């Protein structure tokens, strides 16, 4: 039986899905002038390997692995890198994606930049004070903003109210 075009495309996509996660990330955390700066050695000394990969190399933690995902306690989510308050528990919602999700950040807490990895352009968000990668912002969130800030839990520290 001859191979169809659909089988060839499906095989190529399946191969890419296996190879892409294993490729090293070439991106780095946001560059620029930040109030809080550290050397690579200082970042590595204060973060676990996973935290470093996410916050400084723009990696992503696995879905549904963060203890902050299901947390419903009132309080504030701070940047793990510099303790800046980023997200209020009042703006958290269950997006069903496996990551802590918020419909709004605190005023003047985050900055964004285009992320062109994985063959699409997404909006990456990072801490405005130290440049640590937080996650991405999508246009499929709840009202009133319609935004979903999909945030890596390892980038955050929760402080109860």
N, C-alpha and C positions, 0 to 999 in steps of 0.2 A: 504494500500500500504506500503510495507516494506521500512525502511529507508536505503538509500544507503551509501556507504563509502564516496562518494563525499559530501553528505549532512552533514554527521558527521564532516568531516574535515572543511567544510565551516562554520558550526556552531561554531566549536572551534576557528577558526580564527576570526570570528566576535566577539566572546566573548572576546578574547585576545585584539582585537582592542579597545574594550570599557574599559577594565580594565587597560591596560598598561599605558595610559596617566595619570591615576589617582594615580598610584603608585609613592611614593616619590623617587626622584633621590638619589642614593647613592654615586654618584661621587662628587668630589670637584674640584675646579679650580686647575690648574697645581700646583704641589708642587715642591719645590726646593728653591734655593737661587735666589732671585730676587732683583734688584736694588731698586724697590719701594715695600715696604711692609706696610700693614695696619692691624689693628685688625679687627675682625668681626664687632665690634661696629662702627669703623671708616668707613668700607665699607658700612654698612647699613645706616649710617648718610649721606653719599654722593650720594647714589644710590636709585632709586625708587625700589619698590618690584620686578618689572619685570626685571629691570637692574641687581639687585642683583641675582635673580634666574638664569639669563642667564650667567652673567659674573663670579659669584662665585660658582654656583651649576651646571653649564653646562646644563642649560635648553635651550629651543629654543623658540623664539618669533613666533607667528602665521605668516604664509606666507601672503604677500601682506599688512602687517600692518605698515611697516616702511616707514616714509616719505623719507628716503634715497633711497628706492628701485627705484623710477623713476627719481631721481635727475640726471640731465645731466650737471650741472654747473662745469666748470674747478676748480680744487682745490685738496685738500688732505684730506683723511679720517684718523683721529687720534684715538688712544685708549681712550675711555672714562675714564678708570681707571688711566692713567698716562700721557696722552697727547702725547705719542710716535707716530710719523707719520707712518702709516701702509700701506695704499693703495693710489695710485694716481688715480685720475679720468681718466687718460689716459689709465689705465688698466682695467677699468670697462666695463662690457657688460651686455646685457639683456639676462639672461639665461632662462627666462620663469618660474623660480622656485618660485618666490615670495620673494626672499631675494636679497639684494645687492650682486652682483657677480663680481669677479675680476679674471683675468688670471695670475696675478703676484702680489706678495707683495713687499714692499720696502726691500732693502737689509738689512739683520740683524734685521728685525722687528718682525718676528714671530718664534715660535718654534712649533713642532708637537709632538703628541704622539698617540699611538693606542687607539681607543675608541671601546670597545667591547660590548657596550649596544645594545639593540634591535636585538640580535642574529646574528649580522654581525660585522666584523671589519672594521671600518672607520678610516680616518685620521683626528683627531681633531687638530685644530690650536688655539694657544693662544698667547697673547702678551709676547714677550721675556723679557720685562722690569718689568711687574707687575703680569704676570701669568693669566690675565683675559681671560676667554673663549671667543673666537670670533665666531667660527663655525667649518666647516669641509671642507676638500679639496677632490675633486673628479677628476677622470681622463677623464672627458667628456667635457672639456672646449675647447675653440678655440686655434688655432695656435697663437703664436709660441710655447707656453708651453704645450698645450693640457690639462691644469689644470683649474678647476673651484673652486675658493675659495668662498664658499657659506657662507656669513657672516651675523650674526645677527645685524641689524641696531642699536639696543639699546646698542651694545658694542662700537659704533663708535660716533665720533663727527666730523662733516664736517667743514672744513675751506676753504672758497673760495680763489682762487688765486688772 
